[in-house]
Amino acid sequence: MRDNSRIVVGYDGSSGADAALVWAAQDAAVGAAPPPDLHVVVVGTAMAPALGEYRHVMDRAVEEWCASAAERLGALGRADAEVEVRHGSVVPQLLDAARSASLLVVGSAGHGFAAGTLAGSVSQHIARHAPCPVVVVRPRHSTAVDRIVVGVDESPSSAQALRFACERARRTGESVAAVHGCFSALAHVLTFDGAESELADRQLAAAEQLVQDLCRACAAEFPDVSIEPEAVPVRAGQVLVDASHAASLVVVGSRGRDAFSEMLLGSVSQHVLGHARCPVAVVR
């Protein structure tokens, strides 16, 4: 059973992990009374027997990370948080720790022990496979904005992302921008007799109607949240990265509507995770 008041934070002593811990203790708790429980997980890599002589190096690092986490939590007024040490591969251990959590928070980059696990970064793999929403804490381009940007389309995960954004906005008092990137390669191929312009206009009009319908449905559930629909004729990943410059958080679904284009180009969520200029929430 998922505990809706429990946030798991992956920590390895890096600046990215520090940022994740601060975000989880402060931003995730805004408007929540009482604040959610924090569960900090420090993962020490399991050493093969041939590398056993280096185990003391990892043990010492883990001790330092735990001490650093405890010190940071005390400064944040969250000395009540639990710090747990696990050993094994970073991604599986964090995913297991998040099985009953409402949110998993990680930094965008860690130390060498954590970086590059499997075929990509820890944050990318966790966002793809976690059993709960994930926030990857990236540096904010601007701290003077109070707008949550959420990428929307007609997929089920997009609807969950919009609802997640509105639930947070209801607590924080921020506005929500529901953004749909509606770039069409076909419209740019058909250039004869003005077909490109006509098709692009029709697609933009359909996209605007889609976003308005999604916002109208969500507004019925969240009447106290300001939800602004935006349809932009730019690829979804790029429009969300551009919007992240003036956002406190970007929220995306774990999968969009077009699985084939995701295989060719990389999913929208993965692109945003790698380039956004603020923290990113991936919702499923």
LUMBARO-55670 format. One line per 3 residues: number of its first residue (from 1); their letters; for each residue x, y, z negated of C-alpha. Coordinates in pm, 1 decimal. Layout:
% residues N
NUM = a = X Y Z | ...
% end
This chain:
% residues 284
1 = mrd = 0.0 0.0 0.0 | 128.2 346.5 91.5 | 182.9 596.1 -189.5
4 = nsr = 71.1 931.9 -50.2 | 270.2 1119.5 -315.9 | 606.9 946.6 -259.9
7 = ivv = 878.3 1088.9 -36.0 | 1189.6 886.3 46.9 | 1509.8 1074.6 131.0
10 = gyd = 1815.0 917.7 293.8 | 2133.3 1059.1 140.4 | 2503.6 1016.9 220.8
13 = gss = 2661.0 1330.3 76.3 | 2687.6 1507.7 411.0 | 2566.7 1861.3 478.9
16 = gad = 2281.5 1711.4 681.8 | 2179.0 1493.3 388.2 | 2194.8 1794.8 156.3
19 = aal = 1961.6 1980.8 391.7 | 1723.2 1684.4 392.1 | 1723.2 1669.7 12.7
22 = vwa = 1653.8 2042.2 -17.2 | 1374.0 2022.9 240.4 | 1211.5 1727.0 65.2
25 = aqd = 1231.1 1893.6 -276.3 | 1113.2 2237.2 -164.4 | 934.8 2247.6 171.7
28 = aav = 753.8 1915.1 141.4 | 622.3 2016.3 -200.2 | 480.1 2356.1 -97.7
31 = gaa = 119.9 2379.9 -211.0 | 122.0 2033.6 -368.1 | 16.2 2003.3 -730.4
34 = ppp = 172.2 1804.1 -879.7 | 474.3 1786.1 -646.2 | 530.3 1450.0 -476.5
37 = dlh = 765.0 1194.4 -628.7 | 1110.9 1188.5 -472.6 | 1298.8 865.3 -414.3
40 = vvv = 1656.6 920.8 -294.1 | 1823.7 625.4 -122.8 | 2202.5 600.1 -90.4
43 = vgt = 2316.0 319.7 141.1 | 2660.0 167.0 117.4 | 2755.3 -33.6 425.5
46 = ama = 2798.1 -404.8 360.6 | 3161.1 -497.3 431.0 | 3261.0 -813.1 615.0
49 = pal = 3504.8 -1041.6 423.8 | 3790.4 -940.3 653.6 | 3736.3 -580.2 549.8
52 = gey = 3686.6 -657.3 182.9 | 4004.9 -478.2 84.3 | 3837.2 -154.5 191.6
55 = rhv = 3525.5 -212.3 -19.2 | 3661.0 6.6 -298.8 | 3663.3 298.8 -55.1
58 = mdr = 3292.4 255.8 11.5 | 3214.7 202.3 -357.4 | 3392.1 524.4 -445.2
61 = ave = 3205.1 711.7 -170.3 | 2871.2 578.0 -292.6 | 2949.3 688.6 -647.7
64 = ewc = 3034.7 1035.9 -520.9 | 2716.6 1053.9 -313.1 | 2503.1 952.4 -610.5
67 = asa = 2668.8 1215.0 -829.5 | 2622.2 1476.2 -558.9 | 2255.4 1385.9 -517.2
70 = aer = 2193.3 1402.0 -891.7 | 2365.4 1741.1 -915.4 | 2166.3 1877.6 -622.2
73 = lga = 1839.1 1744.6 -762.3 | 1910.5 1906.1 -1098.3 | 1973.5 2241.7 -930.4
76 = lgr = 1645.0 2204.1 -741.7 | 1454.4 2131.4 -1061.3 | 1392.2 1769.9 -959.6
79 = ada = 1608.8 1580.4 -1207.4 | 1311.0 1343.4 -1239.9 | 1379.5 1199.2 -893.6
82 = eve = 1501.0 840.4 -868.2 | 1836.2 773.5 -697.3 | 1868.1 417.0 -568.4
85 = vrh = 2179.0 248.5 -423.7 | 2136.3 -12.4 -153.2 | 2392.2 -207.3 48.3
88 = gsv = 2358.5 -311.4 409.4 | 2294.4 -150.4 745.9 | 2169.3 204.1 704.3
91 = vpq = 1865.3 197.7 932.5 | 1704.8 -127.7 805.5 | 1761.9 -26.5 443.9
94 = lld = 1596.3 313.0 486.7 | 1307.2 164.4 683.1 | 1251.8 -93.1 409.6
97 = aar = 1260.6 174.0 139.4 | 994.4 371.9 329.0 | 743.3 87.3 359.1
100 = sas = 513.9 232.2 91.6 | 609.5 599.1 130.0 | 407.7 884.4 274.2
103 = llv = 714.2 1047.3 429.2 | 1077.5 963.1 508.6 | 1320.7 1255.5 528.0
106 = vgs = 1669.6 1237.6 676.2 | 1933.1 1477.5 803.8 | 2006.7 1514.3 1172.9
109 = agh = 2364.5 1387.1 1127.1 | 2559.7 1210.2 856.6 | 2907.9 1088.2 770.9
112 = gfa = 3092.2 828.3 971.5 | 2951.4 541.6 762.3 | 2601.9 628.9 887.6
115 = agt = 2659.1 789.3 1225.1 | 2628.1 595.4 1546.3 | 2455.4 291.4 1397.9
118 = lag = 2318.7 52.9 1662.7 | 2291.8 233.4 1997.3 | 2234.9 587.0 1869.6
121 = svs = 2213.9 805.4 1564.3 | 2046.2 698.7 1241.2 | 1785.2 971.8 1269.4
124 = qhi = 1684.4 869.3 1622.8 | 1638.3 504.2 1527.2 | 1453.4 583.7 1207.5
127 = arh = 1214.2 817.9 1385.7 | 1141.0 547.9 1643.2 | 1075.4 263.2 1398.7
130 = apc = 969.6 401.5 1058.2 | 641.8 278.1 905.4 | 547.2 633.0 800.5
133 = pvv = 595.2 987.6 932.4 | 958.9 1097.6 949.1 | 1106.2 1445.1 911.7
136 = vvr = 1451.4 1494.9 1062.0 | 1588.1 1814.1 909.0 | 1768.1 2026.3 1164.7
139 = prh = 1891.3 2383.4 1099.6 | 1628.3 2652.1 1152.8 | 1691.7 2918.4 1415.1
142 = sta = 1475.4 3160.4 1215.8 | 1367.7 3146.8 853.2 | 1129.2 3439.2 898.2
145 = vdr = 854.1 3249.2 1080.5 | 543.7 3085.1 939.1 | 427.2 2881.6 1237.5
148 = ivv = 411.3 2504.5 1284.0 | 439.6 2387.8 1645.1 | 284.6 2056.0 1742.1
151 = gvd = 309.5 1882.9 2078.0 | -26.0 1752.5 2201.8 | -161.1 1542.5 2485.9
154 = esp = -441.7 1287.1 2504.7 | -253.2 1006.6 2327.0 | -358.1 871.1 1983.7
157 = ssa = -21.6 958.9 1827.8 | -68.1 1316.8 1948.6 | -396.8 1339.2 1759.7
160 = qal = -220.2 1212.6 1447.8 | 54.2 1471.3 1497.6 | -199.6 1754.5 1520.8
163 = rfa = -374.2 1636.6 1207.1 | -39.7 1611.3 1023.0 | 44.8 1967.8 1125.2
166 = cer = -294.0 2097.3 1010.6 | -272.1 1917.7 676.6 | 64.8 2079.2 613.3
169 = arr = -58.1 2420.2 731.2 | -352.6 2398.0 493.8 | -104.7 2363.6 205.5
172 = tge = 150.6 2617.7 324.0 | -79.1 2883.5 468.1 | 99.4 2872.9 804.5
175 = sva = -60.4 2883.9 1147.0 | -46.7 2595.4 1394.7 | 40.1 2624.0 1763.1
178 = avh = -87.2 2322.0 1959.3 | 139.9 2313.3 2264.9 | 95.5 2103.1 2577.6
181 = gcf = 365.1 2091.6 2843.9 | 195.5 2020.7 3177.0 | 477.6 2020.5 3431.5
184 = sal = 395.5 1807.0 3734.7 | 662.5 1687.4 3974.5 | 390.1 1606.8 4228.7
187 = ahv = 272.7 1968.0 4237.1 | 625.0 2078.0 4323.6 | 659.4 1820.6 4598.2
190 = ltf = 339.8 1918.9 4779.2 | 447.4 2249.2 4928.0 | 253.1 2260.0 5254.6
193 = dga = -30.0 2508.2 5309.7 | -30.0 2634.2 4955.0 | -103.0 2286.2 4814.7
196 = ese = 163.2 2328.8 4547.2 | 3.2 2640.0 4402.3 | -350.2 2502.0 4422.8
199 = lad = -264.8 2171.1 4257.1 | -55.1 2340.6 3988.7 | -341.2 2579.7 3911.5
202 = rql = -587.3 2291.8 3877.4 | -351.3 2098.5 3651.7 | -287.5 2401.9 3432.1
205 = aaa = -662.6 2464.1 3399.9 | -717.3 2100.0 3302.7 | -433.2 2121.4 3049.7
208 = eql = -578.4 2436.9 2896.6 | -916.2 2266.1 2862.4 | -753.9 1960.7 2702.6
211 = vqd = -572.3 2166.9 2440.4 | -880.4 2376.7 2365.3 | -1087.7 2061.7 2313.1
214 = lcr = -826.7 1910.8 2081.8 | -803.1 2231.2 1879.1 | -1179.9 2267.5 1858.1
217 = aca = -1214.7 1913.3 1722.5 | -939.5 1966.2 1466.7 | -1073.6 2305.9 1361.7
220 = aef = -1394.9 2137.9 1251.6 | -1193.0 1937.9 996.8 | -957.2 2222.8 905.2
223 = pdv = -1167.8 2540.5 922.5 | -922.6 2733.6 705.9 | -626.3 2671.8 939.9
226 = sie = -548.3 2900.9 1233.7 | -492.5 2674.7 1537.1 | -370.6 2833.6 1860.5
229 = pea = -394.5 2634.5 2187.2 | -109.7 2675.3 2436.9 | -69.8 2504.6 2775.7
232 = vpv = 259.0 2574.4 2954.1 | 364.4 2448.3 3301.2 | 698.1 2321.6 3170.1
235 = rag = 810.8 1969.1 3077.2 | 679.1 1879.1 2732.6 | 1018.3 1822.8 2572.2
238 = qvl = 1159.8 2151.3 2693.2 | 856.7 2361.3 2600.9 | 866.8 2223.4 2245.9
241 = vda = 1240.3 2289.3 2213.8 | 1183.2 2645.1 2336.1 | 896.9 2689.6 2087.6
244 = sha = 1112.8 2555.6 1803.2 | 1313.5 2878.6 1799.9 | 1013.3 3047.7 1639.5
247 = asl = 883.5 2762.2 1423.9 | 930.0 2632.0 1072.3 | 856.0 2276.1 1188.1
250 = vvv = 791.8 2095.7 1517.0 | 557.3 1797.2 1499.4 | 543.9 1531.0 1769.4
253 = gsr = 379.5 1194.2 1812.7 | 601.3 889.9 1830.6 | 473.2 807.9 2180.4
256 = grd = 317.7 1017.8 2454.1 | 71.3 917.1 2722.6 | 322.4 827.8 2993.7
259 = afs = 528.1 524.2 2895.2 | 680.3 490.6 3243.7 | 819.8 844.7 3246.2
262 = eml = 950.8 789.6 2892.6 | 1155.3 494.1 3016.5 | 1298.1 703.0 3299.5
265 = lgs = 1355.5 1034.0 3125.5 | 1362.8 960.2 2753.3 | 1062.7 1023.0 2533.1
268 = vsq = 950.9 1370.3 2434.6 | 1007.9 1294.1 2068.2 | 1365.6 1180.0 2128.6
271 = hvl = 1441.6 1490.4 2334.5 | 1301.6 1719.9 2067.2 | 1492.4 1538.0 1794.3
274 = gha = 1816.6 1603.7 1977.1 | 1763.8 1969.6 2064.7 | 1507.5 2141.6 1837.9
277 = rcp = 1611.9 2449.9 1643.6 | 1415.4 2361.4 1330.3 | 1312.6 2046.8 1137.5
280 = vav = 1115.7 1789.3 1339.7 | 836.7 1562.1 1214.9 | 764.7 1244.4 1410.6
283 = vr = 418.2 1104.3 1338.7 | 260.0 772.8 1434.1
% end
